[in-house]
Amino acid sequence: MAGSGETETRLRALARKLEALSAVGAPTSERARVRSEHARVLRAVDAEQALANALLALSEAHSIEPEEPEDTRARTIATCEATVAICFQTVGDDPAALEHALAGLEALGDLEDDLARFRLHNAQAVVYLNFGQADRALASFAEARESAAHLQDVTPVSVLNTNIACVYLEILDQPDRAIPHLDRALAIEGAEPIARVWALQARGKAQNKLGDHELALVSARDAEDIAERHGLLGSVSASLMVAGDALRALQRGDEALAALTRSVEVARRAHAQDMLADALTALGESEAAIGHTDAARAALEEASELTADRNPSRHPLSALASLAAATGDHASAYAYLMRYHEIVQRSADERSRMASSALEVEHQVASVRQEAELARREQQLLREHTDVLEQRVRERTAELEDAQHELIERLAVAAEHRHHETGEHTLRVGTLSGGIARLLGLDEGFVDDIAVAARLHDIGKIAVRDAILLKPGPLTAAEFDEMKSHTLLGAEILSDGRTRVMRLAEEIARSHHERWDGTGYPYRIGAASIPLSGRIVATCDAFDAMLSMRVYKAAMPLSEAMAEIHRGAGAQFDPRVANALVTLVASAPDLITRLYGSRPGVVAEAA
């Protein structure tokens, strides 16, 4: 598997490019950047070699010829420092990773290089994440987000969402708050495969913590499949560990053992000692759980040798102590525990020292930047004038947004009048969609957008013939096929929108009749492959249809509608979205009364 698929292709292309640059005597800055990128790709299959190559690229960057521009030299150094930082993270050396991330930011200064700045802030944030410093990690991720916003590549945005989720998952122990960020990461199309793999792995960990072990297993298998296809050895090993945890929780011991055994084998081939230690620990715990004492001890002792100076979340010495105690070897159990406590204390001291060192370096960087800030004070009056102009622009933008929302509302009403409805259906679906988005923990910007965009979910019905749209009886198969086309027609009507709301409306129009089990239309996609916006609107649309009286059916009482939503969870509907709707109905009776009157279940759409 090493060096297979897309990863091998990229590595070969970069190697050929590097050879060509060397042959023609290209500037050192170009060679250093290509070598750095080669190391960044290589770390997915050979972490130790990737680190060696990254350090060589950094050495080249520092030896750039004097005739090259100074800003080129600074940007190249920053780019190479970012790669060195992430390579050190891959081999488990967080202190070195932080040192190089801060050095890269210092070298970059105020120069524009959004990609390098994103990678440096992201690497810095991941170190803080590993140090357990949630506030500092989130602050650094916020700085990384600023740089990512200016990039054409969507991969950084996907990675950021996953990393922010890991703060909630690994430091704050709030897996429920991690899930929405992971859904956003997975909803981003066009990101590199490794970004999707990381998001699926993190979602599997969160689902395991929430007790959703079957879903965790699906996430882990999906991550493993993508990593396999793209030759990402380290990610294959990590995915197998998540699957192993899920299988153990499901009491499928033999399958868990097989997955973890393979995780160890793959980690060895990837030369990723940090990951190998974790895989061996998980394997040892699984062997112990089914009574394979000798195999368990061998795996855990090897893991202990690899992690002697670190304190991972699942340390092999702790598992060795439990194993020794279970076999009656209390003296060894005590010795293991004493060694474990020494390592915990040493690790805590080292983390404290590194955190202090990081603060000192950051203070030095801040001092340098303060001098630059003083030089810019003379432009303050100009900035204040600019602020006034920008405020006027914001006010005008707000007016345009209001006008756009009004236009969307009128389009929605027009679409409903087309099939003799009042427009209240789209208003109710939009209001419910916004309420569910808020309960799912999505940001307020998305909540506001979906409440408006959802109103256009059926805009494609404008193009459906009256004979079908207004038919009081059942549709034939051919007529139903034509009715189903309203999803694609609606997406086409809304395509190429320039605003967030219109792009979201296009996404909803296309996907709001897909089903969680993959039997919907138009594309028969399922689960997380359906955009979250489509899953939310699909649930709200069905719920409102149940409570509404139409020419071809009676309204359904609220209690029966809620039972239908509950039955459809996991088949027609996203289970989390269905649960959020149930919660919304139970917790906001005033909202339901406002939308449906005092007796939900007898809402009639005017003909």
C-alpha positions in Angstrom: 0.0 0.0 0.0 2.9 2.4 0.6 3.2 5.0 -2.0 0.0 3.9 -3.8 -2.7 5.8 -5.6 -2.9 9.5 -5.7 -0.2 10.0 -3.1 2.3 8.1 -5.2 1.4 10.1 -8.3 1.8 13.4 -6.4 5.1 12.3 -4.9 6.5 11.3 -8.3 5.4 14.5 -10.0 7.0 16.6 -7.2 10.2 14.5 -7.4 10.4 15.0 -11.2 9.8 18.7 -10.8 12.6 18.9 -8.2 15.0 17.1 -10.6 14.1 19.5 -13.4 14.6 22.6 -11.2 18.0 21.2 -10.1 19.0 20.4 -13.7 18.4 24.0 -15.0 19.9 25.7 -11.9 16.6 27.2 -10.8 16.6 29.6 -7.8 17.1 28.0 -4.5 13.8 29.4 -3.2 11.9 27.3 -5.9 13.8 24.2 -5.1 13.2 24.6 -1.3 9.4 25.1 -1.8 9.1 22.0 -4.0 11.1 19.9 -1.6 9.0 21.2 1.3 5.8 20.3 -0.5 7.2 16.9 -1.3 7.9 16.4 2.4 4.3 17.5 3.3 2.8 14.9 1.0 5.3 12.2 2.0 4.5 12.4 5.8 1.3 10.5 5.0 3.3 7.4 4.1 6.7 7.8 5.8 6.8 10.3 8.6 10.5 10.0 9.5 11.7 10.4 5.9 9.3 13.3 5.5 10.8 15.1 8.5 14.4 14.6 7.1 13.3 16.1 3.8 11.5 19.0 5.4 14.6 19.9 7.4 16.7 19.8 4.3 14.2 22.1 2.5 14.4 24.5 5.5 18.2 24.5 5.3 18.0 25.4 1.6 15.6 28.2 2.4 18.1 29.7 4.8 20.8 29.5 2.1 18.9 31.4 -0.6 21.2 33.6 -2.7 21.5 37.3 -1.8 20.3 38.3 -5.2 16.8 36.9 -4.6 14.4 39.4 -3.0 14.3 39.5 0.8 10.5 39.0 0.9 10.9 35.8 -1.3 13.5 34.5 1.2 11.2 35.3 4.2 8.1 33.6 2.5 10.1 30.5 1.6 11.5 30.2 5.1 8.0 30.5 6.5 6.6 27.9 4.1 9.4 25.4 5.0 9.0 26.1 8.8 5.3 25.2 8.5 6.2 21.9 6.8 8.8 21.1 9.5 6.3 21.9 12.2 3.6 19.6 10.9 6.3 16.8 10.3 7.4 17.1 13.9 3.8 16.8 15.0 3.4 13.7 12.9 6.3 12.0 14.7 5.0 13.2 18.1 7.4 16.0 18.9 5.1 18.8 19.9 7.8 21.1 21.5 9.8 21.1 18.3 6.6 21.6 16.3 5.7 24.7 18.3 9.3 26.1 18.0 9.2 25.9 14.3 5.6 27.3 14.0 6.6 30.4 16.0 9.8 30.8 14.0 7.8 30.6 10.8 5.4 33.3 12.0 8.3 35.5 13.0 10.0 35.1 9.6 6.7 35.9 7.8 6.1 39.0 9.8 3.5 41.2 8.0 4.2 39.7 4.5 1.2 38.4 2.6 1.2 34.6 2.3 -2.1 33.2 3.3 -1.3 29.6 2.8 1.9 29.7 4.9 0.2 31.8 7.6 -2.7 29.3 7.7 -0.4 26.3 8.1 1.7 28.0 10.8 -1.2 29.1 12.9 -2.9 25.7 12.4 0.3 23.9 13.5 0.6 26.2 16.5 -3.0 25.6 17.4 -2.6 21.8 17.2 0.3 21.9 19.6 -1.9 23.9 22.1 -4.6 21.3 21.5 -2.1 18.5 22.4 -1.0 20.6 25.4 -4.6 20.6 26.6 -4.9 24.4 26.3 -8.4 24.9 24.8 -8.6 28.7 24.9 -5.2 29.2 23.2 -5.9 26.4 20.6 -9.2 28.0 19.7 -7.6 31.5 19.5 -4.9 30.2 17.1 -7.5 28.3 15.0 -9.4 31.6 14.7 -6.2 33.3 13.3 -5.8 30.3 10.9 -9.4 30.8 9.8 -8.7 34.4 8.8 -5.9 33.3 6.4 -8.0 30.3 5.1 -10.8 32.7 4.2 -8.6 34.2 1.4 -7.5 30.9 -0.1 -9.0 29.3 -3.3 -8.3 25.9 -1.9 -11.2 24.6 0.4 -9.0 22.0 2.1 -7.8 24.4 4.9 -11.4 25.3 5.8 -12.2 21.6 6.1 -9.1 20.9 8.2 -9.9 23.9 10.5 -13.4 22.6 11.2 -12.0 19.2 12.1 -9.3 20.7 14.3 -11.8 22.9 16.2 -14.0 19.8 16.7 -11.0 18.1 18.2 -10.8 20.8 20.9 -14.3 20.0 22.0 -13.6 16.3 21.6 -10.2 15.9 23.2 -9.9 18.7 25.7 -13.4 19.8 26.7 -14.9 16.3 26.4 -18.0 17.7 24.6 -18.4 15.3 21.6 -21.9 16.6 20.9 -20.4 20.1 20.2 -17.7 18.5 18.0 -20.2 16.9 15.6 -21.6 20.1 13.9 -18.0 21.2 13.1 -17.3 17.7 11.6 -20.5 17.8 9.6 -19.3 21.2 8.1 -15.9 19.7 7.3 -17.5 16.7 5.6 -20.0 18.9 3.7 -17.1 20.8 2.0 -16.7 19.5 -1.6 -13.3 19.6 -3.3 -11.1 19.2 -0.2 -8.1 16.9 -0.4 -8.9 13.3 0.5 -6.7 13.5 3.7 -9.0 16.3 5.0 -12.1 14.1 4.6 -10.3 11.2 6.3 -9.4 13.3 9.3 -13.0 14.5 9.6 -14.4 11.0 9.4 -11.9 9.7 12.0 -12.8 12.5 14.4 -16.5 11.9 13.8 -16.0 8.2 14.6 -14.2 9.1 17.9 -17.1 11.5 18.8 -19.7 8.9 17.9 -17.9 6.3 20.1 -17.9 8.8 23.0 -21.6 9.4 22.5 -22.3 5.6 22.5 -23.2 5.6 18.7 -20.8 2.7 18.0 -22.5 1.4 14.9 -22.3 4.9 13.3 -18.7 5.2 14.6 -17.9 2.0 12.8 -19.4 3.4 9.5 -17.3 6.6 9.9 -14.1 4.6 10.6 -14.7 2.2 7.6 -15.3 5.2 5.3 -12.1 6.9 6.5 -10.2 3.6 6.0 -11.5 3.2 2.5 -10.5 6.7 1.4 -7.1 6.4 3.0 -6.5 3.0 1.4 -7.4 4.4 -2.1 -5.1 7.3 -1.7 -2.1 5.5 -0.1 -2.3 7.3 3.2 -0.7 4.8 5.5 -0.9 6.7 8.7 -4.5 7.5 8.2 -5.3 3.8 7.5 -3.8 2.9 10.9 -5.7 5.6 12.7 -9.0 4.7 11.1 -8.5 1.1 12.1 -8.0 2.2 15.7 -11.3 4.0 15.7 -13.0 0.9 14.2 -11.3 -1.3 16.8 -12.7 0.9 19.6 -16.2 0.7 18.1 -16.0 -3.1 17.6 -14.8 -3.6 21.2 -17.7 -1.6 22.5 -20.1 -3.7 20.3 -18.5 -6.8 21.9 -17.2 -8.1 18.6 -13.8 -9.0 20.1 -12.4 -11.1 17.2 -13.1 -8.4 14.7 -11.7 -5.7 17.0 -8.5 -7.8 17.3 -8.2 -8.2 13.6 -8.6 -4.4 13.0 -6.1 -3.5 15.6 -3.5 -6.1 14.5 -3.7 -4.6 11.0 -3.5 -1.0 12.5 -0.1 -2.0 14.1 1.2 -3.5 10.8 0.3 -0.4 8.8 1.8 2.0 11.5 5.0 0.0 11.3 5.2 0.5 7.5 4.4 4.2 7.9 7.3 4.6 10.4 5.0 6.6 12.6 6.2 5.7 16.1 3.6 7.8 17.9 0.8 6.1 16.0 2.4 2.7 16.4 2.5 3.1 20.2 -1.2 4.0 20.3 -2.0 1.1 18.0 0.0 -1.4 20.1 -1.7 -0.1 23.3 -5.1 -0.6 21.8 -4.2 -4.0 20.6 -2.8 -5.0 24.0 -6.0 -3.9 25.7 -8.0 -6.0 23.2 -5.8 -9.0 23.7 -6.1 -8.7 27.5 -9.9 -8.4 27.2 -10.2 -11.8 25.6 -7.7 -13.4 27.9 -4.6 -13.5 25.6 -2.3 -12.5 28.5 1.1 -13.2 26.8 0.2 -11.4 23.6 -1.3 -8.5 25.5 1.9 -8.1 27.6 4.1 -8.2 24.5 2.2 -5.5 22.7 1.9 -3.3 25.8 5.6 -3.6 26.6 6.6 -2.6 23.1 4.2 0.3 23.3 5.7 1.3 26.6 9.2 1.4 25.1 8.0 3.8 22.4 6.2 6.1 24.8 8.6 6.1 27.7 8.9 9.9 27.8 5.4 10.8 26.8 2.0 10.7 28.4 -0.6 9.8 25.8 -4.3 9.6 26.7 -4.1 5.8 26.8 -0.7 5.0 28.3 0.5 1.4 28.0 2.0 1.4 31.5 -1.5 1.9 33.0 -2.8 -1.1 31.0 0.2 -3.2 31.9 -0.5 -2.5 35.6 -4.1 -3.6 35.2 -2.9 -6.8 33.3 -0.4 -7.6 36.0 -3.0 -7.1 38.8 -5.5 -9.3 36.9 -3.0 -12.2 36.8 -2.0 -11.8 40.4 1.4 -10.2 39.8 0.8 -7.4 42.3 4.5 -6.5 42.6 4.8 -5.9 38.8 1.5 -4.0 38.9 2.9 -1.7 41.6 6.1 -1.2 39.7 4.3 -0.3 36.5 2.1 2.2 38.3 5.1 3.9 39.9 6.8 4.3 36.5 3.5 5.6 35.1 3.1 8.2 37.8 6.8 9.3 37.2 6.1 9.7 33.5 2.9 11.7 34.2 4.7 14.0 36.5 7.7 14.5 34.1 5.3 15.0 31.2 3.3 17.6 33.2 6.6 19.5 34.1 7.7 19.4 30.5 4.3 20.7 29.2 4.5 23.5 31.8 8.0 24.4 30.7 7.1 24.3 27.1 4.0 26.5 27.7 6.2 29.0 29.5 8.7 28.9 26.7 6.0 29.4 24.2 4.8 32.4 26.1 8.3 33.9 26.1 8.7 33.4 22.3 5.3 34.8 21.7 6.2 37.8 23.9 9.3 38.5 21.8 7.3 38.2 18.6 4.7 40.6 20.0 7.4 43.1 20.9 8.7 43.2 17.4 5.2 43.7 16.1 4.6 46.4 18.5 7.4 48.4 17.0 5.8 48.0 13.6 2.5 49.1 15.0 4.0 52.3 16.4 5.2 53.2 12.9 1.7 52.8 11.6 0.1 55.1 14.1 0.5 58.1 11.8 -2.1 56.5 9.5 -4.7 56.3 12.2 -6.7 59.3 11.0 -6.8 57.8 7.5 -8.1 54.6 9.0 -10.8 56.3 10.9 -12.0 58.0 7.7 -11.9 54.6 6.0 -14.0 53.1 8.8 -16.7 55.7 8.2 -16.8 54.8 4.5 -16.8 51.1 5.4 -19.7 51.6 7.8 -21.7 53.2 4.9 -20.8 50.3 2.7 -22.0 47.9 5.5 -25.3 49.8 5.8 -25.8 49.6 2.1 -24.9 45.9 2.1 -27.5 45.4 4.8 -30.1 47.2 2.7 -29.3 45.0 -0.2 -29.5 41.8 1.9 -33.0 42.9 3.1 -34.0 43.5 -0.5 -32.7 40.0 -1.4 -34.6 38.4 1.5 -37.8 40.2 0.4 -37.2 39.0 -3.2 -36.7 35.4 -2.0 -39.9 35.6 0.1 -41.9 36.9 -2.9 -40.4 34.1 -5.1 -41.5 31.5 -2.5 -45.0 32.9 -2.4 -45.2 32.9 -6.2 -44.1 29.3 -6.3 -46.8 28.3 -3.8 -49.5 30.2 -5.6 -48.5 28.2 -8.7 -50.0 25.1 -7.0 -52.8 27.0 -5.1 -51.1 27.3 -1.7 -50.7 30.4 0.4 -47.0 30.7 1.0 -47.4 29.8 4.7 -45.9 26.3 4.0 -42.6 27.8 2.9 -42.6 30.2 5.9 -43.2 27.4 8.3 -40.5 25.2 6.7 -38.0 28.1 6.9 -38.9 28.9 10.5 -38.6 25.2 11.6 -35.3 24.8 9.7 -33.8 27.8 11.4 -34.9 26.4 14.8 -33.4 23.0 14.1 -30.1 24.5 12.9 -29.8 26.5 16.1 -30.5 23.4 18.2 -27.7 21.5 16.3 -25.3 24.2 17.4 -24.7 25.7 14.0 -23.5 29.3 13.8 -26.1 32.1 13.7 -25.1 33.1 10.2 -26.1 29.7 8.9 -29.3 29.7 11.1 -30.4 33.0 9.5 -29.4 31.8 6.0 -31.3 28.5 6.1 -34.4 30.1 7.5 -34.5 32.2 4.3 -33.1 29.8 1.8 -35.4 27.0 2.8 -38.4 29.0 1.5 -37.2 28.2 -2.0 -37.0 24.5 -1.6 -39.9 23.9 -4.1 -39.2 26.7 -6.5 -38.7 24.1 -9.2 -42.4 23.3 -9.2 -42.9 26.5 -11.2 -41.8 24.4 -14.2 -44.0 21.4 -13.5 -47.1 21.1 -15.7 -50.5 22.0 -14.1 -51.9 18.6 -15.0 -49.5 17.0 -12.6 -49.1 19.7 -10.1 -52.8 20.2 -9.5 -53.9 16.6 -10.0 -56.2 15.6 -7.0 -55.6 11.9 -7.3 -52.5 9.6 -7.3 -49.8 10.3 -9.9 -48.8 7.6 -12.4 -45.2 6.5 -12.4 -44.4 8.7 -15.4 -46.1 11.7 -13.7 -44.2 11.1 -10.5 -41.0 11.0 -12.4 -41.8 14.4 -13.9 -42.8 15.7 -10.5 -39.5 14.5 -9.1 -37.7 16.7 -11.7 -38.6 19.8 -9.6 -35.5 19.2 -7.5 -33.1 19.6 -10.5 -35.2 22.3 -12.1 -35.2 24.3 -8.8 -31.4 23.9 -8.5 -31.0 25.0 -12.1 -33.2 28.1 -11.5 -31.1 29.0 -8.5 -27.7 28.1 -10.0 -24.7 30.4 -10.2 -26.0 32.5 -7.2 -23.4 35.1 -6.0 -24.6 35.2 -2.4 -24.4 32.7 0.5 -28.2 32.5 0.7 -28.8 31.8 -3.0 -26.0 29.1 -3.0 -27.6 27.5 0.0 -31.0 27.7 -1.6 -29.7 25.9 -4.7 -28.2 23.2 -2.5 -31.5 22.7 -0.6 -33.6 22.6 -3.8 -31.4 19.8 -5.2 -31.2 17.7 -2.0 -34.3 18.1 0.0 -35.9 14.9 -1.3 -32.9 12.7 -0.7 -33.3 10.1 2.1 -30.9 9.1 4.9 -31.1 5.4 3.7 -30.1 6.4 0.1 -33.5 5.7 -1.5 -34.5 9.3 -2.2 -34.1 11.4 -5.3 -32.6 12.8 -7.6 -29.2 11.2 -6.9 -30.1 8.4 -4.3 -27.3 9.5 -2.0 -27.5 8.9 1.7 -26.3 9.7 5.2 -23.6 12.4 5.5 -23.3 12.5 1.7 -26.5 14.6 1.7 -25.8 18.2 2.6 -26.8 19.1 6.1 -29.1 21.8 4.8 -31.0 19.3 2.6 -31.4 16.9 5.6 -32.8 19.6 7.8 -35.3 20.9 5.2 -36.3 17.4 4.2 -37.4 16.7 7.8 -39.2 20.1 8.2 -41.0 19.7 4.8 -42.3 16.3 5.6 -43.4 17.4 9.1 -45.3 20.3 7.8 -46.9 18.2 5.0 -48.1 15.8 7.7 -49.8 18.6 9.7 -51.3 20.2 6.6 -54.6 19.5 4.9 -54.3 19.1 1.1 -56.9 18.3 -1.6 -55.6 14.8 -1.7 -55.3 14.1 2.1 -56.5 15.0 5.5 -54.2 16.6 8.1 -52.5 14.4 10.7 -52.7 15.1 14.5 -49.5 16.4 16.0 -49.0 13.2 18.1 -49.2 11.0 15.0 -46.9 13.3 13.1 -44.2 13.2 15.8 -44.5 9.4 15.8 -44.0 9.3 12.1 -40.9 11.5 12.4 -39.6 9.1 15.1 -40.2 6.1 12.9 -38.5 7.7 10.0 -35.3 8.5 11.9 -32.5 6.5 10.4 -34.5 5.6 7.3 -36.0 8.7 5.7 -34.5 11.3 8.1 -31.1 12.1 9.6 -31.5 10.8 13.2 -29.9 13.9 14.8 -32.1 16.2 12.8 -35.2 14.2 13.6 -34.3 14.3 17.3 -33.7 18.1 17.1 -37.2 18.5 15.6 -38.8 16.5 18.4 -36.9 18.6 20.9 -38.0 21.8 19.1 -41.7 20.8 19.2 -41.5 19.9 22.9 -39.5 22.9 24.0 -41.2 25.6 22.0 -45.0 25.1 22.2 -45.5 28.9 21.6 -43.7 28.6 18.3 -45.8 25.6 17.2 -49.0 27.4 18.2 -47.9 30.5 16.2 -47.1 28.4 13.1 -50.1 26.0 13.2 -52.7 27.6 15.5 -54.1 26.2 18.7 -54.8 22.8 17.2 -51.9 21.6 15.1 -52.9 18.9 12.7 -55.8 20.8 11.1 -53.9 23.3 9.0 -55.6 23.8 5.6 -53.8 25.3 2.7 -56.1 27.7 0.8 -57.1 26.6 -2.6 
